[in-house]
Amino acid sequence: MPQLDTSTWFTTILSMLISLFALIQLKFYKHIFPTNPTLTSLKTTNLTTPWESKWTKIYSPLSLPHQS
């Protein structure tokens, strides 16, 4: 049974890691990061709804008095 030749594995793995590192560096180099992020003002708008000014209550049919 022939033995597996592992003499080139170190060179192959090392070259793969170096090329992977270079590709990741190029990917990060091409990415554009925002230089000065500015804060946007959060303005709250008051929406007027018809039920805002009056008192409302929702009655469940089970809570109503029993009608005979």
N, C-alpha and C positions, 0 to 999 in steps of 0.2 A: 504494500500500500504506500503510495507516494506521500511525502510530507508536503504540507502547505508552505509555500515560500512567503514569509512575512517580512522580508528584508526591505521592501519598498513601501510598507504600510506607513511608517513614520513620515516619509517624504510626502506621501499622498495626503495624509491627514493634516500635516502642517501646511501644505499648499492650499488645501481646502479652507482651513481656518483663516489664512491670510487673505485669500480672495473673498471670503465671506465678510471679513472685517472691512475690506476695502469697499465692497458693495454697500454695506450698511453706512459707512462714512459718506459715500457719495449720495446715498438716499437722504441722509440728514443734511448734507450740504445744499442740496437742491430745494429743501423745504424752506418756505418763507415764513418766518415767525413775525408776529406783529411787534413793531418797535416800541410804540407808546400806546398801550391800551388806555382809552379815555373812558371815564365814567359817564354813563348816560343818566340823565335825570329821570326819575320815575315820577311821573305826574299821575295822581289819582283823579279820575273823573267821577263826579257824582252823577249817577244816572237817576233820573226821577222816574219812579214807577207808580202806577195808580194806587197800589196797596201800601205805599210807604206812609201816607198821611193818615190812613184810617186803621182802626183796630180790626183784625180779622181773626177768625178762629175756624178751623176745619173740624167738623164733627164727624166722628166715625159712626156708621150705622149701628154698631153694637153699643155705643155709649148713649144713644138717644133713648128716651123713655119708651117703654113697651106700649104699643098702640093696639087696642083690642077692637 
